[in-house]
Each structure stands twice: as structure tokens, then as C-alpha cells.
Amino acid sequence: MTTLGPFELGPETRHPAHGIYYGDARRLAEYVPDESVDLIFTDPVYDRIDDYRWLAETAARVLRPGGAVLVWTFNSEFDAVLDAMRPALTYRYTLHWQRYGPIYHGIDRLLAVITQCVWLDRDGGSTLRKSMADWTAAAQGGLRDNSHKWSKPLSVITKWLDAFSWPGDLILDPFSGGGTVPVACKQLNRRYLAFEHDLDTVIAARERVRNAQPPLLVPQAEQLGLEIVA
């Protein structure tokens, strides 16, 4: 087996193939080749601002020209996130997912909750691959998919992934959680590298991807089972 650090190489022998990898994202990302990633789509812990800073610095290295970053955050952290990421990346736009539910534990009233997803890139050169005139409206509503306590709806992830990437593109998700981005990648015929530091979550996410339906008439590569113990 030909490998690149911890990753098995794809058919081009230069770029990593599919996989949800167990280990620390900062360590694993060191093996991602420069200018090899078409889109970073990920959901860090919102108050860990240093993770956003690291993500921006990593994105500046691994994104191809014209590649983009979609990263989730929350209203209260929005300004701090932008301050952390702007030295390395260019801010483009903020997408929104709106749902109705309890904001705090113990409050049973249904309140509007808006979660933000920030679009950035290296040099202002990223564009939508597919027209999405209703991109904000399409993100409103929906429920969590219950794969992880902080998961976002698969319908929202799929909508935006389809608009920001082409079939065959390589998608990086350094904070993968329950594997919603890899599932969307499988359904849309994108390659993916996903990192997660909790082994039980990794095992569950891999199983979820295996059970996900691939696109019709599009052959899928087998998902890797490699692990890196941090």
C-alpha cells in the first residue's frame, strides 16, 4: 500500500484518498499536501478560538487556488472568530442556519436559534460552483441529524457542499464529529479527509458512512479503516 504519512494515496498517487482518521487534527493535518484541498467544511468547538486561528493558517497552506473554507460558529463568538482567521484568510460572506428549539437546558420554550457558517478563502478567488439563489432560505429550518450532540442537518451540509465543490473534489473536515460531512461527500461523489479525536465517535461515524447511500450509478471507493493514535 502506498501511503502519504498516515494516509493511503488515491489513484493520482499524489493526493490522499477517502478516510475518517482517528487522532489529533493538528498532527494529521501536517501530512496533507500543500494546495491539495478544494474545500474545508468543518465545525469546531465555538469557544476554542485558537482552533479557528490554526484552521485558517492550515487552510492558507492546503487550499488549492480558488478553494474555500466553510466553518461554523455562533453569534457570541463571531467577531472573535473573524479576528482569529482574517490574518491568514479573506472573509467572503456569512451563511445562516435557522432552527427552532430550546436555547438553554431546562427552558422548554421553542426559540429561534441562528447558527452562522462563515465563508472564507485565501485571496478572494473562490466562487460558487453551482447557482444557489436561495442559499440562505434553504438553510432555514431543519433538525439536527442526531449523529452527534452538535451535529448539523445533512440537508444543509449537502446543499452547501454541492454549491461549493465539484464531484471528485477533495473535502477536508478537521473536526468531523459524527461524520455528517463525509456522509454528504459520499452522497455527492466527493473525496474526503475527516479527523476526529474521540475513538468511539470515529467508529460510529465510519459505520454511518458505510450505511449511507451513494449517488446512483457512481462507483464509490471503499472507506479506509486506518487509525493514528495521538
Secondary structure, 3 states (H helix, E strand, C coil): CCEECCEEECCCCCCECCEEEECCHHHHHCCCCCCCEEEEEECCCCCCHHHHHHHHHHHHHHEEEEEEEEEEEEHHHHHHHHHHHCCCCEEEEEEEEEEEECCCCCCCCCEEEEEEEEEEECCCCCCCCCCCCCHHHHCECCCCCCCCCCCCCHHHHHHHHHHHCCCCCEEEECCCCCCHHHHHHHHHCCEEEEEECCHHHHHHHHHHHHHCCCCCCCCCCCCCCCCCCC
